[in-house]
Amino acid sequence: MKFLRCLVPLGLILALGGCEHARLSLGGNPTTPYHKELSRQTRAEKLYGLEEVLYQTEVSLFSQKLRDQYIEEYLRVFAPEEAEAQAFRKENMEDQTNYTEFVVTHFTSRADSINLKASEHKKVWDFFLYEDQDKEGIRPLSVEIIPKNTRTRYFYPQASSWSKIYKLRFPKSHASNLHLQMFGPVRTLDFYWKKVGV
């Protein structure tokens, strides 16, 4: 059975350094504590036309628990030297302390609305974060493209072959409930997280 698990996503496993690092279901999907928590923190919206994808979007909140699992999984899989491991852990914990971050995977067959990082005058989609019952949304401090490679395919398996991956960074929120709104040309997408940190 272990041999069969190794055969399913062979290219990905080899790129990550061997079958001993991969914890996979029979379908080839990662089943680590990190990936299970990622699934719990991910919200999805999609809409298809007759011959086009209007949008297919997944948003993951990097909660404290998900961040902890991400750090541990990264160190487990790539086993960096101690100094590099400490720097990686420190950078991630500082990000978690100072910001509220989301990872967005996004695909649309409309070329003019695939880019979430377009300049202000060319922007098609915009984001607003609402805390608890606040009626005024907060715009992100930054929207950054996450390059697609073997590592990002492993850590963000919700991304399809055609999706782009982005990181949204907001000022640190201590709210119990978060509502991320993605405002676009087709409609407004709403993603909710309740009892954050519980």
Summary of the structure (lengths in Angstrom):
residues: 198
radius of gyration: 17.7
end to end distance: 36.5
largest distance: 54.1
contacts: 542
relative contact order: 0.17
helix: 34%
strand: 29%
